[in-house]
Amino acid sequence: MKKTIGILGGMGPLATADLYRKIIEHTRADRDNEHIRVYIDGNAAIPDRTAAILHGGEDPVPEMLSALRHLEACGADCIIMPCNTAHYFLPRLREQTALPILDMQRITAAVCRERFPGKTAAILATDGTVQSGLYDRALDAEGVRWIHPGESEQKSLMHLIYGVVKASRPMEPEKERWDAILDTLRGQGADLFILGCTELPVLAGVLPSEGPFLDPTDELAKAAIRFCGYEVKE
């Protein structure tokens, strides 16, 4: 029997829509009714995850659990979250549900090892994701070398994530800033870039630049499709 997906979304809204679009695009289907049933709770009231992790901000877990309960009630068979930083709270969520919650970082790290053997990955992510070590640990477990942006590049990255994509501001004027981050990391030995914030695939889609890029949202979508017993259209 085919299974269904629950998207614990709203972190942020564009990233949620991007994940749903990728599920549709990657599912092998010849007609509408061959696609996966997907439940989405776009709870934009979930407090900022980076602020909670680094600055003692409001705990996002109660609102995340509220969304999770709605998805359970709908009948979802698995849960996916289009927010990398939110995975910091994954252990607490798993304690509160019997549903499997797919781990974006572990999925991405395994793909990185398989697709880019022996290469060094630059981790592009929020301060919360970077300082929590979510990708560091996942990549270490797969034997993948990694680097982080320096302080200046990380500050520019946070501006792009929060000041541009999340703020729904025009992305095109930021092309030079985006390319400068990538060029600096290439000079430091990066062979590829992990788009480790779900806003970054949105940005990279608008501002195409030389990669290669590994999109965790894409890999999460494919993993969810396979979990549900459907075929991935590469």
Secondary structure, DSSP 4 states (H G I P E B T S, - for coil): ----EEEEE-SSHHHHHHHHHHHHHHB--SSGGGSPPEEEEE-TTSPPHHHHHHH----SHHHHHHHHHHHHHHT-SEEE-S-SGGGGGHHHHHTT-SS-B--HHHHHHHHHHHHSTTPEEEEE--HHHHHHTHHHHHHHHTT-EEE---HHHHHHHHIIIIIIITTT--SGGGHHHHHHHHHHHHHTT-SEEEE-STTHHHHHHHS--S--EE-HHHHHHHHHHHHTT--B--
